[in-house]
Amino acid sequence: MTGKPAALDATAQAEMVRAGEASPLELTEAAIARIEALNPEINAVIHPLFEQAREAAQGEICDGPFRGVPFLLKDIGATFAGMPLHMGMRLLKEMDFRLPVDTYLAQRFREAGFITLGKTNVPELGILPTTEPDVYGATHNPWDLERSTGGSSGGSAAAVASGMVPVAHANDGGGSIRIPASACGLVGLKPTRQRTSEGPVIGDVMSGLTTELVVSRSVRDTAAILDAVHGPAPGDPYAAPPPERPYVKELEADPGKLRIGIALQPPMEVEIDPVVIEATQGVAGLLESLGHELGEWDVSVFEPFDIVETFLTRWKSGQAAMAMTLGRAAGRELGPDDFEPLTWALIEAGRKHTAAEYLDAVAKHQLMARIAAGAQGSAFDLLLMPTMGERPVPLGTFDDSGPEPMDAIYRAARSAGFAAFFNASGQPAISLPLHWSEDGLPIGVQLAAALGREDLLIRVAAQLERARPWADRTPPTFAQG
């Protein structure tokens, strides 16, 4: 990649630092200027931490692969001690809540050499596939400012897509890395369950629904960052199997002839936008031209598991448990005035589920994972499907202010149905920006691998990036300089 820093990926910016073409402080100042210019329009960065970033850029920077590269943390998950952590909640903003310790993942980002400039916008508790919290307002998609960035990593995705920073932290509990990557024209890899540590405060989230990494502009950034941050930390409840070699070694590796199963409907009844079917079929044709063998993946076997309701059993229970944790932090029992309407509806519903119902839902999802693993072992090496069931939606689509707040979460199935399956199964999945609609909106296409096989995903993703590059595609709202 060549050009001004705004158009460069993180690997290229790190190479500039190593070559003496730019200092960490120069990259930091340039990124701050881009954020200040664009953020009033996009509303991606809600906690600017510019003075701390300037100080870090002039101090002792860890000599990792991304030394001196500007970075943003999502306002859920990885954080440093003393930084704001509001998770899209008015309650936590009013408390001025800050975690007293560094998370392990934040430490690993710092050890990789990143300079954190601030934290990005999220929906309340990361629940919806859009980023429109009441407390901080909507984040706007750089491809169309009236449309959603997706969620819950929508602030991070908007910041990267608009050129504020080359890469940003993200996490994924029901598509929250891949959906914003699709909506904003980025690369989004959800790693295998517990590939990255969520400690020390958290062991796992909702029995492993959530995992952490980044949204990026290139497959090579994603691979190198995964190399830098993966692996267990002290006290983790379990860990994904380690890779046989560094993930960056997969970027040039020949994937060979793979058997790839394609599904154009998720294992649930939802309406699918024809543009995402067109995009996925186009990628299927591209994969065939690259020598791979495509076949139909029959998802009807999963219909008896009632994925929407079993997923929501885990999700509702998780919000009820989070309300208990937040109540301890606030020093009082929380009520409906402390949450947005959908969040409170989920909490109340979660409190009605028994422990047996929760464990039954987890067991069903683990059985689904074994069935999917069997299909991949006997019939397919990878699975191909849309990332989202629709193009980026207009802001306000998931409004929960009406008489039935839960309607917003059921509406989300259309956006998240394809993605959430792999949170339930724990498999790694990657969204790639391989298609644009006629009206100029990015449409992501998703590949999934067996548990622990990020190496295979990276091999094929890099092959697709070479065959249909996207590096020069930038949205109408994009940084200068």
C-alpha positions as CSV (number, residue, x, y, z in Angstrom):
1,M,0.0,0.0,0.0
2,T,1.2,3.5,-0.8
3,G,-0.2,7.0,0.0
4,K,-1.1,9.2,2.9
5,P,-1.5,7.6,6.4
6,A,-5.3,7.9,6.3
7,A,-5.4,5.4,3.4
8,L,-2.8,3.0,4.9
9,D,-3.4,-0.1,6.9
10,A,-1.7,-0.6,10.3
11,T,1.1,-2.8,8.8
12,A,2.1,0.0,6.4
13,Q,2.0,2.6,9.1
14,A,4.2,0.5,11.3
15,E,6.6,0.1,8.4
16,M,6.8,3.9,8.1
17,V,7.9,4.1,11.8
18,R,10.5,1.4,11.4
19,A,11.9,3.0,8.2
20,G,12.1,6.4,10.0
21,E,9.6,7.9,7.5
22,A,7.3,9.0,10.4
23,S,7.6,9.1,14.2
24,P,4.9,7.7,16.5
25,L,4.1,11.2,17.6
26,E,3.6,12.3,14.0
27,L,1.2,9.4,13.3
28,T,-0.6,10.2,16.5
29,E,-1.0,13.9,15.8
30,A,-2.2,13.1,12.2
31,A,-4.8,10.7,13.6
32,I,-6.0,13.1,16.2
33,A,-6.4,15.7,13.5
34,R,-8.5,13.3,11.4
35,I,-10.7,12.4,14.4
36,E,-11.3,16.1,15.2
37,A,-12.2,16.8,11.6
38,L,-14.6,13.8,11.1
39,N,-16.0,12.9,14.5
40,P,-18.6,15.7,14.7
41,E,-20.1,14.2,11.5
42,I,-19.7,10.5,12.3
43,N,-19.7,10.3,16.2
44,A,-17.4,7.3,16.4
45,V,-15.1,8.4,19.2
46,I,-16.9,9.1,22.5
47,H,-13.9,9.3,24.8
48,P,-11.0,11.2,23.2
49,L,-7.8,10.5,25.2
50,F,-5.5,12.7,23.1
51,E,-3.2,14.0,25.8
52,Q,-2.5,10.5,27.1
53,A,-1.9,9.4,23.6
54,R,0.6,12.2,23.0
55,E,2.4,11.3,26.2
56,A,2.5,7.6,25.2
57,A,3.8,8.4,21.7
58,Q,6.7,10.4,23.2
59,G,7.5,7.8,25.9
60,E,8.8,4.3,26.0
61,I,6.7,2.4,23.4
62,C,6.8,-1.4,23.3
63,D,8.8,-2.7,20.4
64,G,6.0,-4.8,19.0
65,P,4.9,-5.3,15.3
66,F,2.7,-2.2,15.4
67,R,5.0,0.2,17.3
68,G,3.7,3.7,17.1
69,V,0.5,3.0,15.2
70,P,-2.7,4.9,16.3
71,F,-5.5,2.7,17.7
72,L,-8.9,3.0,19.4
73,L,-10.5,0.8,22.0
74,K,-14.2,-0.1,21.9
75,D,-16.0,1.1,25.0
76,I,-16.9,-2.5,26.0
77,G,-14.3,-5.2,26.8
78,A,-10.6,-4.4,26.6
79,T,-9.7,-1.3,28.6
80,F,-6.9,0.3,30.6
81,A,-7.1,1.2,34.3
82,G,-8.5,4.6,34.8
83,M,-10.1,5.0,31.4
84,P,-13.8,5.6,31.1
85,L,-15.9,2.4,30.7
86,H,-19.5,3.3,30.0
87,M,-20.7,0.4,27.7
88,G,-23.3,2.7,26.2
89,M,-25.0,3.3,29.5
90,R,-26.2,6.6,31.0
91,L,-25.8,5.0,34.4
92,L,-22.1,4.3,34.0
93,K,-21.5,7.8,32.5
94,E,-23.2,9.4,35.5
95,M,-21.1,7.3,37.8
96,D,-17.9,8.2,35.8
97,F,-17.2,4.5,35.9
98,R,-13.6,3.4,35.3
99,L,-12.1,-0.1,35.6
100,P,-9.3,-0.2,38.3
101,V,-7.1,-2.6,36.4
102,D,-5.8,-3.2,32.8
103,T,-7.5,-6.0,31.0
104,Y,-5.1,-8.7,29.6
105,L,-6.1,-7.9,26.0
106,A,-5.5,-4.1,26.5
107,Q,-2.0,-5.0,27.8
108,R,-1.4,-7.1,24.7
109,F,-2.5,-4.3,22.4
110,R,0.0,-2.0,24.2
111,E,2.7,-4.7,24.0
112,A,2.1,-4.9,20.2
113,G,3.1,-1.2,20.1
114,F,-0.3,0.5,19.5
115,I,-1.0,4.0,20.8
116,T,-4.5,4.3,22.1
117,L,-6.2,7.6,21.2
118,G,-9.6,7.0,22.7
119,K,-12.7,4.8,23.0
120,T,-15.5,4.2,20.5
121,N,-19.3,4.3,20.6
122,V,-21.4,1.2,21.4
123,P,-25.1,0.4,21.8
124,E,-26.1,-0.1,25.4
125,L,-24.3,-3.3,26.7
126,G,-23.5,-4.2,23.1
127,I,-27.0,-5.7,22.6
128,L,-28.2,-4.5,19.1
129,P,-26.6,-4.8,15.6
130,T,-26.6,-1.0,15.4
131,T,-24.7,1.7,17.3
132,E,-27.3,4.2,18.6
133,P,-27.2,4.5,22.4
134,D,-29.4,7.0,24.0
135,V,-26.6,8.4,26.1
136,Y,-24.1,9.1,23.3
137,G,-26.3,9.2,20.1
138,A,-26.0,7.4,16.8
139,T,-22.8,6.7,15.0
140,H,-23.1,7.4,11.3
141,N,-21.9,5.1,8.5
142,P,-19.2,6.8,6.4
143,W,-20.7,5.2,3.2
144,D,-24.1,6.8,3.9
145,L,-24.5,9.1,6.9
146,E,-28.2,8.2,7.3
147,R,-27.4,4.5,7.7
148,S,-26.3,2.4,10.6
149,T,-22.7,1.2,11.0
150,G,-23.9,-2.0,12.5
151,G,-23.2,-3.0,16.0
152,S,-22.0,-3.4,18.6
153,S,-18.6,-2.5,17.3
154,G,-20.0,0.3,15.1
155,G,-18.0,3.1,16.5
156,S,-14.8,1.2,15.9
157,A,-15.9,0.3,12.4
158,A,-16.9,3.8,11.5
159,A,-13.5,5.1,12.8
160,V,-11.5,2.7,10.6
161,A,-13.7,3.0,7.5
162,S,-13.5,6.8,7.6
163,G,-9.7,6.8,7.9
164,M,-9.4,8.1,11.5
165,V,-7.3,5.1,12.5
166,P,-6.1,2.1,10.5
167,V,-7.5,-0.5,13.0
168,A,-9.6,-0.6,16.1
169,H,-10.6,-3.0,18.9
170,A,-13.9,-4.9,18.5
171,N,-15.6,-7.8,20.1
172,D,-18.4,-10.2,18.9
173,G,-21.2,-11.9,20.9
174,G,-23.7,-12.2,18.1
175,G,-22.0,-10.7,15.1
176,S,-20.6,-7.6,16.7
177,I,-17.3,-7.7,14.8
178,R,-18.6,-9.1,11.5
179,I,-21.8,-7.0,11.2
180,P,-20.0,-3.7,11.5
181,A,-17.2,-4.9,9.2
182,S,-19.9,-5.8,6.6
183,A,-21.8,-2.5,7.0
184,C,-18.6,-0.4,6.8
185,G,-16.5,-2.3,4.1
186,L,-13.9,-3.8,6.5
187,V,-12.3,-7.1,7.5
188,G,-13.8,-8.6,10.6
189,L,-12.6,-11.9,12.1
190,K,-14.4,-13.4,15.0
191,P,-11.8,-15.9,16.4
192,T,-12.6,-19.3,17.9
193,R,-14.2,-19.2,21.3
194,Q,-11.7,-18.1,24.0
195,R,-8.9,-17.6,21.4
196,T,-8.3,-14.2,23.1
197,S,-8.5,-13.7,26.9
198,E,-11.3,-11.6,28.5
199,G,-9.6,-11.5,31.9
200,P,-8.8,-10.6,34.5
201,V,-12.2,-9.3,35.5
202,I,-14.2,-11.7,33.2
203,G,-13.6,-15.4,32.6
204,D,-16.0,-15.8,29.7
205,V,-19.2,-14.1,28.7
206,M,-22.5,-16.0,28.6
207,S,-20.6,-19.4,28.4
208,G,-18.4,-18.3,25.6
209,L,-20.7,-16.4,23.2
210,T,-18.3,-13.4,23.1
211,T,-14.7,-13.2,21.8
212,E,-12.4,-10.2,21.0
213,L,-10.2,-8.9,18.3
214,V,-10.4,-5.9,15.9
215,V,-11.9,-4.5,12.7
216,S,-9.3,-3.7,10.1
217,R,-8.7,-2.8,6.5
218,S,-6.6,-5.8,5.5
219,V,-6.2,-9.5,6.1
220,R,-2.6,-9.0,6.9
221,D,-3.4,-6.6,9.7
222,T,-5.9,-9.1,11.1
223,A,-3.5,-12.0,11.0
224,A,-0.6,-10.0,12.6
225,I,-2.8,-8.6,15.4
226,L,-4.2,-12.1,16.1
227,D,-0.6,-13.3,16.4
228,A,0.1,-10.5,18.9
229,V,-2.8,-11.0,21.2
230,H,-4.0,-14.6,21.1
231,G,-3.5,-17.2,23.8
232,P,-4.6,-17.8,27.4
233,A,-3.8,-15.7,30.4
234,P,-3.7,-16.7,34.1
235,G,-7.1,-17.8,35.4
236,D,-8.8,-18.2,32.1
237,P,-11.5,-20.9,32.4
238,Y,-10.4,-22.6,29.1
239,A,-8.4,-21.8,26.0
240,A,-8.6,-22.5,22.2
241,P,-5.9,-24.8,20.9
242,P,-2.7,-23.0,19.9
243,P,-1.9,-22.6,16.1
244,E,0.8,-24.7,14.6
245,R,2.6,-21.6,13.3
246,P,2.2,-17.8,13.2
247,Y,-0.9,-16.6,11.5
248,V,1.1,-14.3,9.2
249,K,2.6,-17.4,7.7
250,E,-0.8,-18.2,6.2
251,L,-1.0,-15.0,4.2
252,E,1.0,-16.4,1.3
253,A,0.3,-20.1,1.9
254,D,-1.6,-22.0,-0.9
255,P,-4.9,-23.2,0.6
256,G,-5.1,-25.9,-2.0
257,K,-8.4,-27.1,-3.4
258,L,-11.0,-26.8,-0.6
259,R,-14.5,-28.1,-0.3
260,I,-16.7,-25.1,0.6
261,G,-20.4,-25.4,1.6
262,I,-22.7,-22.5,0.8
263,A,-25.9,-21.5,2.5
264,L,-28.0,-18.6,1.4
265,Q,-30.5,-18.8,4.3
266,P,-29.7,-19.0,8.0
267,P,-31.2,-21.8,10.1
268,M,-34.2,-19.6,10.9
269,E,-37.1,-18.0,9.1
270,V,-36.1,-14.5,8.1
271,E,-36.4,-12.4,5.0
272,I,-33.1,-12.0,3.1
273,D,-32.2,-9.1,0.9
274,P,-31.5,-10.2,-2.6
275,V,-28.4,-8.1,-2.7
276,V,-26.7,-10.3,-0.1
277,I,-27.6,-13.4,-2.0
278,E,-26.1,-11.9,-5.1
279,A,-22.9,-11.0,-3.2
280,T,-22.5,-14.5,-1.8
281,Q,-23.2,-16.2,-5.1
282,G,-20.6,-13.9,-6.7
283,V,-18.0,-14.9,-4.1
284,A,-18.9,-18.5,-4.7
285,G,-18.1,-18.1,-8.4
286,L,-14.8,-16.4,-7.5
287,L,-13.9,-19.3,-5.2
288,E,-14.6,-21.7,-7.9
289,S,-12.4,-19.8,-10.3
290,L,-9.6,-20.1,-7.8
291,G,-10.0,-23.9,-7.9
292,H,-12.2,-24.6,-4.9
293,E,-15.2,-26.9,-5.0
294,L,-18.6,-25.5,-3.9
295,G,-21.6,-27.5,-2.7
296,E,-24.8,-26.7,-0.8
297,W,-24.7,-26.7,3.0
298,D,-28.0,-27.9,4.3
299,V,-28.8,-25.8,7.4
300,S,-32.3,-27.3,7.9
301,V,-30.7,-29.9,10.3
302,F,-30.4,-27.0,12.8
303,E,-34.0,-25.9,12.7
304,P,-35.2,-28.1,15.6
305,F,-32.8,-26.3,17.9
306,D,-34.9,-23.1,17.6
307,I,-31.7,-21.0,17.4
308,V,-33.4,-17.6,18.0
309,E,-35.0,-18.6,21.2
310,T,-32.1,-20.7,22.6
311,F,-29.7,-17.8,21.7
312,L,-32.1,-15.3,23.4
313,T,-32.2,-17.6,26.5
314,R,-28.5,-17.1,26.9
315,W,-28.6,-13.5,25.9
316,K,-31.5,-12.6,28.3
317,S,-29.8,-14.5,31.1
318,G,-26.6,-12.7,30.4
319,Q,-28.2,-9.3,30.7
320,A,-29.9,-10.3,33.9
321,A,-26.5,-11.3,35.3
322,M,-25.0,-8.1,34.1
323,A,-27.7,-6.1,35.9
324,M,-26.6,-7.8,39.1
325,T,-22.9,-6.9,38.5
326,L,-23.8,-3.3,37.7
327,G,-26.0,-3.1,40.8
328,R,-23.0,-4.1,42.9
329,A,-20.9,-1.4,41.2
330,A,-23.7,1.2,41.8
331,G,-24.3,0.1,45.4
332,R,-28.0,-0.3,44.9
333,E,-30.6,-2.4,43.1
334,L,-31.1,-1.2,39.6
335,G,-34.5,-0.6,37.9
336,P,-36.1,0.3,34.6
337,D,-35.0,4.0,34.8
338,D,-31.3,2.8,34.7
339,F,-31.6,1.1,31.3
340,E,-32.9,1.6,27.8
341,P,-36.3,-0.1,27.3
342,L,-35.0,-3.1,25.3
343,T,-32.2,-3.7,27.9
344,W,-34.7,-3.7,30.8
345,A,-37.1,-6.0,28.9
346,L,-34.2,-8.5,28.4
347,I,-33.2,-8.2,32.0
348,E,-36.8,-8.9,33.2
349,A,-37.1,-11.8,30.8
350,G,-33.8,-13.2,31.8
351,R,-34.8,-13.2,35.5
352,K,-37.7,-15.5,34.6
353,H,-35.4,-18.2,33.0
354,T,-34.3,-21.0,35.2
355,A,-30.8,-22.2,35.5
356,A,-31.9,-25.4,33.9
357,E,-33.2,-23.5,30.8
358,Y,-30.0,-21.6,30.5
359,L,-27.9,-24.8,30.7
360,D,-30.2,-26.5,28.2
361,A,-29.7,-23.7,25.7
362,V,-25.9,-24.0,26.1
363,A,-26.1,-27.7,25.7
364,K,-28.2,-27.4,22.5
365,H,-25.7,-24.9,21.0
366,Q,-22.8,-27.2,21.9
367,L,-24.6,-30.1,20.1
368,M,-25.1,-27.7,17.1
369,A,-21.3,-27.2,17.2
370,R,-20.6,-30.9,17.1
371,I,-23.1,-31.4,14.2
372,A,-21.4,-28.5,12.3
373,A,-18.0,-30.0,13.0
374,G,-19.1,-33.3,11.7
375,A,-20.3,-31.7,8.4
376,Q,-17.0,-29.9,8.1
377,G,-15.0,-33.1,8.8
378,S,-16.9,-35.2,6.3
379,A,-18.2,-32.8,3.6
380,F,-16.7,-29.3,3.8
381,D,-13.5,-27.5,4.8
382,L,-15.1,-24.1,5.0
383,L,-18.6,-22.6,5.0
384,L,-19.7,-19.6,3.0
385,M,-22.8,-17.4,3.6
386,P,-23.7,-13.7,3.8
387,T,-22.5,-11.8,6.8
388,M,-25.8,-9.9,7.2
389,G,-29.2,-10.8,5.8
390,E,-29.6,-7.2,4.6
391,R,-27.6,-4.1,3.5
392,P,-26.7,-1.5,6.1
393,V,-30.1,-0.3,7.5
394,P,-31.3,3.2,8.0
395,L,-30.7,4.7,11.4
396,G,-33.7,4.2,13.7
397,T,-34.5,0.7,12.3
398,F,-34.1,-0.9,15.8
399,D,-36.1,1.7,17.7
400,D,-37.2,0.2,21.1
401,S,-39.3,3.1,22.4
402,G,-42.7,1.6,21.4
403,P,-45.0,-0.5,23.5
404,E,-43.1,-3.8,22.7
405,P,-39.3,-3.1,23.2
406,M,-38.5,-6.8,22.5
407,D,-39.6,-6.2,18.9
408,A,-36.2,-4.5,18.3
409,I,-34.3,-7.7,19.2
410,Y,-36.5,-9.9,17.0
411,R,-36.0,-7.4,14.2
412,A,-32.3,-7.9,14.7
413,A,-32.5,-11.5,13.5
414,R,-32.5,-10.3,9.9
415,S,-29.2,-8.5,10.4
416,A,-27.6,-11.0,12.8
417,G,-29.0,-14.4,11.9
418,F,-26.1,-15.6,9.7
419,A,-23.5,-14.2,12.1
420,A,-24.9,-15.3,15.5
421,F,-24.9,-19.0,14.5
422,F,-21.1,-19.0,14.8
423,N,-21.2,-17.4,18.3
424,A,-23.5,-20.2,19.4
425,S,-21.1,-22.9,17.8
426,G,-17.9,-21.1,18.9
427,Q,-16.4,-21.4,15.4
428,P,-14.1,-18.8,13.8
429,A,-15.7,-16.7,11.1
430,I,-14.5,-13.8,9.0
431,S,-16.4,-11.1,7.0
432,L,-14.7,-9.8,3.9
433,P,-15.7,-6.6,1.9
434,L,-16.1,-8.3,-1.5
435,H,-19.2,-6.7,-2.9
436,W,-20.9,-3.3,-3.1
437,S,-24.5,-2.7,-3.9
438,E,-25.6,-0.6,-6.9
439,D,-26.2,2.3,-4.5
440,G,-22.7,2.1,-3.2
441,L,-23.1,0.3,0.1
442,P,-20.6,-2.4,1.2
443,I,-21.9,-5.9,1.5
444,G,-19.8,-8.4,3.5
445,V,-19.5,-12.1,2.8
446,Q,-18.7,-14.5,5.5
447,L,-16.5,-17.6,5.7
448,A,-16.4,-19.9,8.7
449,A,-14.0,-22.7,9.6
450,A,-13.9,-25.5,12.1
451,L,-13.0,-24.7,15.7
452,G,-9.4,-23.6,16.0
453,R,-8.9,-23.2,12.2
454,E,-8.3,-19.5,11.9
455,D,-5.2,-20.5,9.9
456,L,-7.4,-21.8,7.1
457,L,-9.7,-18.8,7.1
458,I,-6.7,-16.4,6.8
459,R,-5.2,-18.4,3.9
460,V,-8.4,-18.2,1.9
461,A,-9.2,-14.6,3.0
462,A,-5.8,-13.5,1.7
463,Q,-6.3,-15.4,-1.5
464,L,-9.7,-13.6,-2.0
465,E,-8.1,-10.2,-1.2
466,R,-5.5,-10.7,-3.9
467,A,-8.1,-11.8,-6.4
468,R,-10.6,-9.0,-5.6
469,P,-8.7,-6.2,-3.7
470,W,-10.6,-3.6,-1.8
471,A,-7.8,-1.4,-0.5
472,D,-8.5,1.5,-2.8
473,R,-12.3,1.7,-2.1
474,T,-13.0,4.4,0.4
475,P,-16.4,5.9,1.5
476,P,-17.7,9.4,0.6
477,T,-16.9,10.5,4.1
478,F,-13.2,9.8,4.4
479,A,-10.2,11.5,6.1
480,Q,-7.8,13.8,4.3
481,G,-4.1,13.5,5.0
